[in-house]
Amino acid sequence: MDYAIRPATLDDVAGIADVAHRTWDLTYARIIASHNRRQFIERVYTPEGLQEAIEGDRAWFYVAALDQEIVGYAHFLRRSDSQGELVRIYVHPDHQRHGIGRAFLSAGAAAMAITGVSLCLASVEANNVSAHAFYRRFGFRHRRDYAQFLGDQLIKMVEMKVSVGELQEKLGEGSG
Ligand SMILES: CC(C)(COP(=O)(O)OP(=O)(O)OC[C@H]1O[C@@H](n2cnc3c(N)ncnc32)[C@H](O)[C@@H]1OP(=O)(O)O)[C@@H](O)C(=O)NCCC(=O)NCCS
């Protein structure tokens, strides 16, 4: 399918929130209690919260669009001169495994490389097997384990890391 990957604008806010609701429910159904999921999404995916994220001067926020519909988003942050982080990447369940996640990584890696960022971090829930497979495919490795509260629930997290150079190498290795 013909997906367009582009920087997010304020017109995309509702579409991003829709993808968040749908994808969170499916991804975390067995991992995060529904009241904690709902509370988090309602707090973070507000028009104001998304506007701040999209307009952040140390952020790269991309969306994937199919015609006029938003089907995925990825948000990278520049944490320091040399360190970046992929803070969220979500693709609508109907459009997963079509190369959108890979395209988001390509866009983020290019932006990080141009600005001199050499290390990319990403945090993933410890039991999110699909996301682990995705990150490992592109060279991310374990950096540390930690836990954080989401509402009234303690969630086990894994922080992963990859050098931006290796990420670009893996992205250049062809599809699959
Ligand atoms: C993880 C996610 C962002 C990947 O995006 P995507 O567009 O589906 O991924 P791509 O099609 O670009 O996949 C690229 C490669 O990553 C690997 N991969 C992706 N999803 C995978 C899965 N579920 N199982 C195993 N490998 C996977 C494969 O090697 C894949 O290549 P292939 O399809 O040719 O085999 C997406 O599936 C998603 O939104 N998942 C739910 C939300 C989530 O877990 N986000 C991460 C939170 S930290």
The ligand as an SDF file (V2000), in Angstrom:
LIG
                    3D

 48 50  0  0  0  0  0  0  0  0999 V2000
    6.3080   -2.7190   16.6340 C   0  0  0  0  0  0  0  0  0  0  0  0
    5.7210   -1.9080   15.4580 C   0  0  0  0  0  0  0  0  0  0  0  0
    5.9550   -0.4260   15.6850 C   0  0  0  0  0  0  0  0  0  0  0  0
    6.4550   -2.3440   14.1670 C   0  0  0  0  0  0  0  0  0  0  0  0
    5.9290   -1.6220   13.0750 O   0  0  0  0  0  0  0  0  0  0  0  0
    5.5140   -2.3820   11.7300 P   0  0  0  0  0  0  0  0  0  0  0  0
    5.1600   -1.3750   10.7040 O   0  0  0  0  0  0  0  0  0  0  0  0
    4.5050   -3.4160   12.0420 O   0  0  0  0  0  0  0  0  0  0  0  0
    6.9080   -3.0960   11.3790 O   0  0  0  0  0  0  0  0  0  0  0  0
    7.5800   -3.3600    9.9530 P   0  0  0  0  0  0  0  0  0  0  0  0
    6.5540   -3.8670    8.9970 O   0  0  0  0  0  0  0  0  0  0  0  0
    8.3520   -2.1630    9.5290 O   0  0  0  0  0  0  0  0  0  0  0  0
    8.5670   -4.5600   10.3400 O   0  0  0  0  0  0  0  0  0  0  0  0
    9.9450   -4.5460   10.0330 C   0  0  0  0  0  0  0  0  0  0  0  0
   10.5550   -5.8360   10.5390 C   0  0  0  0  0  0  0  0  0  0  0  0
   10.5370   -5.8720   11.9800 O   0  0  0  0  0  0  0  0  0  0  0  0
   10.3020   -7.2270   12.4090 C   0  0  0  0  0  0  0  0  0  0  0  0
    8.9740   -7.3130   13.0460 N   0  0  0  0  0  0  0  0  0  0  0  0
    8.0090   -6.3620   13.0740 C   0  0  0  0  0  0  0  0  0  0  0  0
    6.9260   -6.7900   13.7740 N   0  0  0  0  0  0  0  0  0  0  0  0
    7.2240   -8.0360   14.1780 C   0  0  0  0  0  0  0  0  0  0  0  0
    6.5020   -9.0250   14.9190 C   0  0  0  0  0  0  0  0  0  0  0  0
    5.2620   -8.8000   15.3630 N   0  0  0  0  0  0  0  0  0  0  0  0
    7.1000  -10.2180   15.1550 N   0  0  0  0  0  0  0  0  0  0  0  0
    8.3480  -10.4820   14.7020 C   0  0  0  0  0  0  0  0  0  0  0  0
    9.0880   -9.5790   13.9780 N   0  0  0  0  0  0  0  0  0  0  0  0
    8.5280   -8.3800   13.7370 C   0  0  0  0  0  0  0  0  0  0  0  0
   10.3150   -8.0750   11.1420 C   0  0  0  0  0  0  0  0  0  0  0  0
   11.6480   -8.4500   10.8760 O   0  0  0  0  0  0  0  0  0  0  0  0
    9.8210   -7.0770   10.1020 C   0  0  0  0  0  0  0  0  0  0  0  0
   10.1600   -7.4110    8.7780 O   0  0  0  0  0  0  0  0  0  0  0  0
    9.1890   -8.4290    7.9350 P   0  0  0  0  0  0  0  0  0  0  0  0
    7.7700   -7.9910    8.1410 O   0  0  0  0  0  0  0  0  0  0  0  0
    9.6750   -8.2390    6.5240 O   0  0  0  0  0  0  0  0  0  0  0  0
    9.4510   -9.7900    8.5120 O   0  0  0  0  0  0  0  0  0  0  0  0
    4.2160   -2.1960   15.2580 C   0  0  0  0  0  0  0  0  0  0  0  0
    4.0040   -3.5600   15.0100 O   0  0  0  0  0  0  0  0  0  0  0  0
    3.3440   -1.7420   16.3960 C   0  0  0  0  0  0  0  0  0  0  0  0
    2.8530   -0.6240   16.3900 O   0  0  0  0  0  0  0  0  0  0  0  0
    3.1370   -2.6200   17.4020 N   0  0  0  0  0  0  0  0  0  0  0  0
    2.2470   -2.3310   18.4960 C   0  0  0  0  0  0  0  0  0  0  0  0
    2.7210   -1.1450   19.3280 C   0  0  0  0  0  0  0  0  0  0  0  0
    4.0770   -1.3740   19.9300 C   0  0  0  0  0  0  0  0  0  0  0  0
    4.3760   -2.4170   20.4980 O   0  0  0  0  0  0  0  0  0  0  0  0
    4.9150   -0.3410   19.8110 N   0  0  0  0  0  0  0  0  0  0  0  0
    6.2330   -0.3320   20.4110 C   0  0  0  0  0  0  0  0  0  0  0  0
    6.1070    0.1850   21.7970 C   0  0  0  0  0  0  0  0  0  0  0  0
    7.6940    0.2500   22.5630 S   0  0  0  0  0  0  0  0  0  0  0  0
  1  2  1  0
  2  3  1  0
  2  4  1  0
  2 36  1  0
  4  5  1  0
  5  6  1  0
  6  7  2  0
  6  8  1  0
  6  9  1  0
  9 10  1  0
 10 11  2  0
 10 12  1  0
 10 13  1  0
 13 14  1  0
 14 15  1  0
 15 16  1  0
 15 30  1  0
 16 17  1  0
 17 18  1  0
 17 28  1  0
 18 19  1  0
 18 27  1  0
 19 20  2  0
 20 21  1  0
 21 22  1  0
 21 27  2  0
 22 23  1  0
 22 24  2  0
 24 25  1  0
 25 26  2  0
 26 27  1  0
 28 29  1  0
 28 30  1  0
 30 31  1  0
 31 32  1  0
 32 33  2  0
 32 34  1  0
 32 35  1  0
 36 37  1  0
 36 38  1  0
 38 39  2  0
 38 40  1  0
 40 41  1  0
 41 42  1  0
 42 43  1  0
 43 44  2  0
 43 45  1  0
 45 46  1  0
 46 47  1  0
 47 48  1  0
M  END
$$$$
